Each structure stands twice: as C-alpha cells, then as structure tokens.
Amino acid sequence: MDEHMKRRLDKQKQLFKQLGIHQDALSIHEKQFKNKMRGYDPDEVDAYLDEIIKDYERFYAHISDLMDKWQEQQITIRDLKNELSAPKPQVSGGSMERKQIEDIVKQMEYSIRQLKIRIRPENDPFID
C-alpha cells in the first residue's frame, strides 16, 4: 500500500473514531469469514463488501468536505465578529462636512488628470 493511501486511511480511521463509526473501508476489506459447508458464496460476499467500501469512501469524502467548509465558515464568522467589535473611527459631527467632500472630489479630479497625462503620449495636442 502506498504512503498516500496509508495516510488517507489513517485520517479516515481518526475521523470515524471521533464520529463513533466502528468500521472503516480497510477493516471491511480485510475481514475474513470462515467457510462452512452451506455458507454464502464468497465471491458474492466480496462483491457486496466492495460496494460497501466504495460507500464508506464516499461518506468519508463528503464528511471531510463538509468539515472543511464548516471550518472556513467558523473562520469567516470569527473575522466578522472581530470587525464588528473593533472600534470605528468617528468623523466629527457624525458626518463629513460639505467642504471636506468638495476637497476630496477636487483631489480625485486632480489625480485623474495626472493619470491621463501619464497615459497619453507627450505629443498629443488634445490633453485636457
């Protein structure tokens, strides 16, 4: 068995143990039954157990995906809580003065003109 598969099965065993699931894909695959005179067809039993193993693998993949999504959401929730609890800067009077807004607009217009000058070729006679 390759190292990647071994690590994957170990993670699966750990997760299943946390969830109280007793059988994992490998234990199902390695299960040996005694042969009796009038028992079940071993090939039929093996085929059925192979289907169960595939289902376990799907369950494991689905559970792992859901747990990853849950952890991402927990991080997002924590970040949002931190943002909400952080002190917010107060603007005087609760809102910006008209003069402040006009100054900001003038500064932005000046910045746009400077960018246009840099973008256009220097010999362009139609610069605003």
Stockholm file with secondary structure:
# STOCKHOLM 1.0

chainA/1-128         MDEHMKRRLDKQKQLFKQLGIHQDALSIHEKQFKNKMRGYDPDEVDAYLDEIIKDYERFYAHISDLMDKWQEQQITIRDLKNELSAPKPQVSGGSMERKQIEDIVKQMEYSIRQLKIRIRPENDPFID
#=GR chainA/1-128 SS CCHHHHHHHHHHHHHHHHHTCCCCHHHHHHCCCCCCTTCCCHHHHHHHHHHHHHHHHHHHHHHHHHHHHHHHHHHHHHHHHHHHHSCCCCCGGGSCCHHHHHHHHHHHHHHHHHHHHHHSCTTCTTCC
#=GC SS_cons         CCHHHHHHHHHHHHHHHHHTCCCCHHHHHHCCCCCCTTCCCHHHHHHHHHHHHHHHHHHHHHHHHHHHHHHHHHHHHHHHHHHHHSCCCCCGGGSCCHHHHHHHHHHHHHHHHHHHHHHSCTTCTTCC
//
